[in-house]
Amino acid sequence: MKKRIMPFVVIIALLLATPAYAVSTRLISVVPDIQFSGTNATCMALITANKTTDKISATMELWQDDDMIDSWSGVGYGYLKLEGDATVRRYETYQLTVSYSVNGTVKTPVTIDRTNK
């Protein structure tokens, strides 16, 4: 009986010691930001898709009220980082809007507001 139990114990110990790698699903993430330095605004957006093969197309626009100050566009696979500089006025509030699509499917734009203090 002991001879039969020992191989099962060894097999179970090996199975428990083997790491299991779970497949994780990444969500689409959009992180916009505006940083001010005097009258200069640095606009950034990082977009991460579900898979590294997903095609991302995006446009980032900087607005002040109804006036578009500047815009930047790009295309990437898996993730896309957009960055651009614009001249702004102090003590004004600006809006950064990121419009994007993943694999040709248009997604809801992401917007943030920041004030140049």
GIUR-V342880 format. One record per pair of residues at least 4 apart in sequence whose ideal C-beta (glycine too) atoms are under 7 Angstrom apart, sorted by sequence separation. I is the first residue (numbers start at 0). J is the second residue. If there is no record, write none. Layout:
i=I j=J
i=I j=J
This chain:
i=0 j=4
i=1 j=5
i=4 j=8
i=5 j=9
i=6 j=10
i=7 j=11
i=8 j=12
i=9 j=13
i=10 j=14
i=11 j=15
i=12 j=16
i=13 j=17
i=49 j=53
i=62 j=66
i=75 j=79
i=87 j=91
i=100 j=104
i=35 j=40
i=48 j=53
i=62 j=67
i=63 j=68
i=100 j=105
i=101 j=106
i=62 j=68
i=73 j=79
i=87 j=93
i=100 j=106
i=33 j=40
i=34 j=41
i=48 j=55
i=60 j=67
i=61 j=68
i=99 j=106
i=61 j=69
i=73 j=81
i=33 j=42
i=46 j=55
i=60 j=70
i=71 j=81
i=98 j=108
i=32 j=43
i=46 j=57
i=59 j=70
i=97 j=108
i=31 j=43
i=58 j=70
i=59 j=71
i=71 j=83
i=96 j=108
i=97 j=109
i=31 j=44
i=44 j=57
i=30 j=44
i=58 j=72
i=69 j=83
i=96 j=110
i=29 j=44
i=30 j=45
i=44 j=59
i=57 j=72
i=95 j=110
i=57 j=73
i=69 j=85
i=94 j=110
i=95 j=111
i=29 j=46
i=42 j=59
i=68 j=85
i=56 j=74
i=94 j=112
i=28 j=47
i=42 j=61
i=55 j=74
i=68 j=87
i=27 j=47
i=54 j=74
i=55 j=75
i=92 j=112
i=93 j=113
i=27 j=48
i=40 j=61
i=25 j=47
i=27 j=49
i=54 j=76
i=57 j=79
i=59 j=81
i=92 j=114
i=93 j=115
i=53 j=76
i=25 j=49
i=52 j=76
i=53 j=77
i=55 j=79
i=57 j=81
i=59 j=83
i=61 j=85
i=91 j=115
i=24 j=49
i=51 j=76
i=52 j=77
i=90 j=115
i=51 j=77
i=89 j=115
i=90 j=116
i=50 j=77
i=88 j=115
i=63 j=91
i=87 j=115
i=48 j=77
i=48 j=78
i=63 j=93
i=47 j=78
i=62 j=93
i=46 j=78
i=61 j=93
i=62 j=94
i=45 j=78
i=46 j=79
i=61 j=95
i=62 j=96
i=45 j=80
i=59 j=95
i=60 j=96
i=44 j=81
i=43 j=81
i=59 j=97
i=43 j=82
i=42 j=82
i=57 j=97
i=58 j=98
i=41 j=82
i=42 j=83
i=57 j=98
i=57 j=99
i=41 j=84
i=42 j=85
i=56 j=99
i=40 j=84
i=55 j=99
i=56 j=100
i=39 j=84
i=40 j=85
i=55 j=101
i=39 j=86
i=40 j=87
i=38 j=86
i=53 j=101
i=54 j=102
i=38 j=87
i=53 j=102
i=38 j=88
i=38 j=89
i=35 j=87
i=40 j=93
i=42 j=95
i=44 j=97
i=46 j=99
i=48 j=101
i=33 j=93
i=33 j=95
i=31 j=95
i=31 j=97
i=29 j=97
i=29 j=99
i=27 j=101
i=40 j=115
i=31 j=109
i=33 j=111
i=27 j=106
i=29 j=109
i=31 j=111
i=33 j=113
i=35 j=115
